[in-house]
């Protein structure tokens, strides 16, 4: 299965956490030539474990099982470097700066100057990755959000990632040291007003160094599912890997448990905020309903 879903332990809050880049199960047809250590650097290692307390807080947790290096569900399906496809492609491609930097739907490079593949991939193989992994992940996330929105009138989506402690040549902040967390909403486009600032303030009060929309503004998942005008907020959170693991070995260190505890508390607080937002939405709808 391309996804794992952990449902709330009790009544469901209108909150979904998703971890699209933490999968480590390599599909049988994944045959990169890049060294394993370079490939592992693209994985959001252990992010789904960091947020595993979210269901106890009433939130739903979705995680991919396949690696980001195989196909990146946080890219638009047409954000694909045509040089990576061997054979005709029926849809119009629209490679973005991510593809130009080697990090599109199908990665060109594992690390700067480290090619992922020896040659272009057959078009049929790329299509199979979309059909088996990309499309099911997106459909599962859409269904979870739709169900909660139908129940509560609002839904909050937290898109969970990790980041290197310092940007490399494939990143827009090459060489720069990064904060503990980056919270993004595509500069106010994908979440209700004030939500991102509220999250930033909460983590800052816990002692974390936090930036909003810098150097990350949010990927295609928050762009796709965030629509605050319809009661759908999507926020991306990037966590500095140095907080919880050895970046060279990807093994968790002593900082893992305290960070996990804080994220579990955050999930509880966010669930309370979301319940309050849903109650306000119901009140607005009741007030607007014609009286008999």
Secondary structure, 3 states (H helix, E strand, C coil): CCEEEECCCCCCCCEEEEECCCCCCCCCCCCCCCCHHHHHCCCCCCHHHHCCCHHHHCCEEEEECCCCCCCCCCCCCCCCCHHHEECCCCCCCCCCHHHHCCECCCECEEECCEECCCCCEEHHHHHHHHHHHHHHHHHHHHHHHHHHHHHHCCEEEEEEEEECCEECCCCCCECCECCCEEEECCCCCCCCCCHHHHHHHHHHHCCCCEEECCCCCCCHHHHHHCEHHHCEEEEEEEEEHHHCECCCCCCECCHHHHHHHHHHHHHHHHHHHHHHHHHHHHHHHHHHCCCC
